[in-house]
């Protein structure tokens, strides 16, 4: 597995590199924001560990560019920073970060976070179908059924539902959904997401409750893993 660390503090980077290589990771490192962005595009790592405070370009700007680029938008990102304020965490989540680790941290904690994100993404890549009780979704054929009754969704509604399911129990902001489903950031009002969520909930009928509104942030597909059954 390829890991790209974008971190300008050499001492921290050396410790992370030593421990990650010992765990068998293929490790890449950049101390500069612009260089880190170019490396991400070139090597396409499996996970990026990204510091917020960097020379030439801050971590939030890098994250924004990563999520707007077709080749890098699906790469999971863990933010690494000395800041521990709520606004910084919300900013990272809004831009599409998968996790947030505050300095000082233990290497064991960082490794655990990286492995957890990797497991989730590996599982998502294999997901071709989803079943919950009598709700059935086929991600390849764009088919949705409730009690064997076909539910007709628009392309955007289906992509929105797929994004929510593949990120189940993780909050997705309206801005992130605009980036991933509509592939835009500022050109469309975020209320577009709200309207599509509303129509999607109506079509999901008794399963509308699975799409939970998170006040001031966005939405998440709220489901207990033990209740999901393989089809």
C-alpha positions as MATLAB code, in Angstrom:
seq = 'XXXXXXXXXXXXXXXXXXXXXXXXXXXXXXXXXXXXXXXXXXXXXXXXXXXXXXXXXXXXXXXXXXXXXXXXXXXXXXXXXXXXXXXXXXXXXXXXXXXXXXXXXXXXXXXXXXXXXXXXXXXXXXXXXXXXXXXXXXXXXXXXXXXXXXXXXXXXXXXXXXXXXXXXXXXXXXXXXXXXXXXXXXXXXXXXXXXXXXXXXXXXXXXXXXXXXXXXXXXXXXXXXXXXXXX';
ca = [
       0.000    0.000    0.000;
       1.322    3.427   -0.988;
       1.291    6.205    1.604;
       2.096    9.829    0.818;
       2.993   12.028    3.785;
       2.922   15.791    3.191;
       4.637   17.186    6.287;
       7.339   19.868    6.610;
       8.623   18.884   10.061;
      11.506   16.532    9.240;
      11.737   14.971   12.719;
       8.077   13.972   12.702;
       8.311   12.756    9.106;
      11.339   10.562    9.893;
       9.575    8.840   12.785;
       6.446    8.273   10.693;
       8.480    6.943    7.766;
      10.454    4.515    9.928;
       7.348    3.033   11.524;
       5.277    2.888    8.346;
       8.064    1.189    6.376;
       8.429   -1.293    9.234;
       4.727   -2.101    8.795;
       5.326   -2.808    5.102;
       3.955    0.396    3.583;
       5.443    1.885    0.417;
       6.279    5.352    1.702;
       6.561    8.728   -0.063;
       7.225   12.082    1.542;
       7.010   15.735    0.595;
       7.848   18.764    2.748;
       6.164   21.293    0.469;
       2.508   21.814   -0.392;
       2.920   22.350   -4.127;
       5.357   19.440   -4.456;
       3.035   17.247   -2.388;
       0.125   17.971   -4.708;
       2.213   17.073   -7.753;
       3.408   13.838   -6.119;
      -0.186   12.900   -5.313;
      -1.145   13.295   -8.974;
       1.925   11.364  -10.146;
       2.094    8.372   -7.794;
      -1.643    8.163   -6.894;
      -1.118    6.883   -3.331;
      -3.674    4.717   -1.567;
      -3.831    7.165    1.359;
      -2.513   10.693    1.937;
      -1.508   11.925    5.398;
      -1.662   15.703    5.079;
      -0.431   18.395    7.463;
      -2.452   21.620    7.586;
       0.382   24.145    8.033;
       2.786   23.848    5.098;
       5.078   26.091    3.025;
       3.746   27.490   -0.271;
       0.250   25.994    0.088;
      -1.721   25.062    3.214;
      -3.250   21.634    3.724;
      -6.839   22.799    3.255;
      -5.973   24.273   -0.156;
      -4.259   21.023   -1.134;
      -7.263   18.990    0.007;
      -9.605   21.206   -2.008;
      -7.506   20.719   -5.145;
      -7.264   16.962   -4.575;
     -11.037   16.611   -4.347;
     -11.614   18.676   -7.491;
      -9.158   16.632   -9.559;
     -10.599   13.611  -11.365;
      -7.458   11.512  -10.789;
      -7.125   12.195   -7.047;
     -10.615   12.949   -5.717;
     -11.191    9.375   -4.482;
      -7.883    9.125   -2.564;
      -8.657    9.072    1.190;
      -6.994   11.847    3.196;
      -6.133   11.997    6.898;
      -5.436   15.511    8.153;
      -2.499   15.964   10.516;
      -2.192   19.190   12.486;
      -1.224   20.871   15.730;
      -4.602   22.594   15.755;
      -7.399   21.003   17.740;
     -10.257   23.454   17.279;
     -13.734   22.476   16.142;
     -13.689   24.886   13.187;
     -10.547   23.265   11.760;
     -12.078   19.803   12.024;
     -15.298   20.995   10.375;
     -13.296   22.662    7.593;
     -11.417   19.434    6.927;
     -14.624   17.387    6.859;
     -16.358   19.901    4.601;
     -13.529   19.610    2.108;
     -13.694   15.805    2.121;
     -11.114   14.659    4.696;
     -11.663   11.110    5.963;
     -10.116   11.546    9.395;
      -8.341   14.083   11.568;
      -5.361   13.460   13.895;
      -4.143   16.234   16.191;
      -0.526   16.700   17.283;
       0.948   15.482   19.516;
      -0.077   11.948   18.583;
       1.265    8.433   18.982;
       2.521    6.528   15.950;
       0.330    3.622   17.027;
      -2.742    5.864   16.832;
      -1.807    7.181   13.381;
      -1.148    3.665   12.092;
      -4.499    2.504   13.451;
      -6.314    5.396   11.741;
      -4.577    4.718    8.422;
      -5.395    0.997    8.562;
      -9.030    1.702    9.487;
      -9.479    4.062    6.534;
      -7.752    1.560    4.227;
     -10.062   -1.264    5.355;
     -13.134    0.833    4.735;
     -12.066    1.875    1.250;
     -11.027   -1.658    0.284;
     -14.440   -2.918    1.353;
     -16.199   -0.162   -0.582;
     -14.322   -1.018   -3.783;
     -15.699   -4.567   -3.625;
     -19.275   -3.436   -3.019;
     -21.411   -4.168   -6.073;
     -24.645   -4.721   -4.183;
     -26.237   -3.494   -0.994;
     -29.096   -5.083    0.929;
     -30.860   -3.944    4.068;
     -34.000   -5.871    4.995;
     -36.074   -5.689    1.774;
     -34.140   -2.770    0.287;
     -31.885   -3.932   -2.541;
     -29.444   -1.811   -4.564;
     -27.209   -2.914   -7.423;
     -24.450   -0.377   -8.021;
     -23.540   -1.752  -11.448;
     -27.001   -1.852  -13.008;
     -28.326    1.259  -11.184;
     -31.178   -0.873   -9.851;
     -33.077   -0.069   -6.653;
     -35.880   -2.244   -5.263;
     -38.064   -2.294   -2.159;
     -39.916   -5.586   -1.650;
     -39.069   -6.429   -5.278;
     -40.794   -3.236   -6.455;
     -38.495   -1.238   -8.726;
     -37.775    2.296   -7.535;
     -36.946    4.751  -10.324;
     -34.165    7.176   -9.438;
     -32.556    9.848  -11.553;
     -28.839    9.496  -12.238;
     -27.985   12.187   -9.680;
     -30.256   10.625   -7.065;
     -28.619    7.250   -7.572;
     -25.082    8.675   -7.411;
     -26.036   10.602   -4.286;
     -27.425    7.449   -2.665;
     -24.342    5.457   -3.674;
     -22.022    8.078   -2.172;
     -23.961    8.064    1.097;
     -24.033    4.261    1.339;
     -20.331    3.870    0.549;
     -19.573    6.406    3.278;
     -22.114    4.971    5.725;
     -22.042    6.494    9.210;
     -19.662    9.219    7.991;
     -20.956   12.777    7.683;
     -20.800   14.116    4.114;
     -21.117   17.878    3.770;
     -23.183   19.531    1.066;
     -19.989   20.954   -0.427;
     -18.395   17.501   -0.579;
     -21.480   16.024   -2.248;
     -21.466   18.810   -4.828;
     -17.822   17.991   -5.565;
     -18.342   14.247   -5.907;
     -21.838   13.921   -7.420;
     -22.054   17.118   -9.471;
     -18.263   17.575   -9.870;
     -18.528   21.265   -9.007;
     -17.835   23.384   -5.949;
     -19.174   26.932   -6.226;
     -21.183   26.897   -9.454;
     -24.298   25.295   -7.970;
     -26.122   26.351   -4.809;
     -25.799   23.810   -1.979;
     -29.607   23.805   -1.762;
     -29.449   21.613   -4.878;
     -28.205   18.844   -2.585;
     -31.072   19.433   -0.145;
     -33.674   19.206   -2.920;
     -32.233   15.929   -4.227;
     -32.065   14.503   -0.699;
     -35.724   15.407   -0.205;
     -36.844   13.635   -3.409;
     -34.567   10.683   -2.673;
     -36.117   10.246    0.769;
     -39.610   10.256   -0.753;
     -38.643    7.520   -3.191;
     -37.020    5.424   -0.449;
     -40.352    5.524    1.425;
     -40.041    3.599    4.713;
     -36.236    3.698    4.436;
     -36.049    7.481    4.204;
     -34.923    7.581    7.843;
     -31.595    5.989    6.864;
     -30.503    9.342    5.411;
     -29.904   11.474    8.485;
     -29.540   15.252    8.443;
     -26.577   16.533   10.467;
     -27.332   20.124   11.447;
     -25.008   22.733    9.933;
     -22.894   20.061    8.230;
     -24.679   17.754    5.792;
     -25.944   14.176    5.673;
     -24.971   10.633    6.530;
     -26.319    7.165    5.820;
     -27.000    6.036    9.372;
     -27.009    2.272    9.658;
     -25.716   -0.379   12.039;
     -23.141   -2.626   10.319;
     -24.556   -5.754   12.013;
     -27.945   -5.120   10.363;
     -26.510   -5.224    6.843;
     -26.924   -8.600    5.151;
     -25.142   -9.861    2.055;
     -27.435  -10.396   -0.887;
];
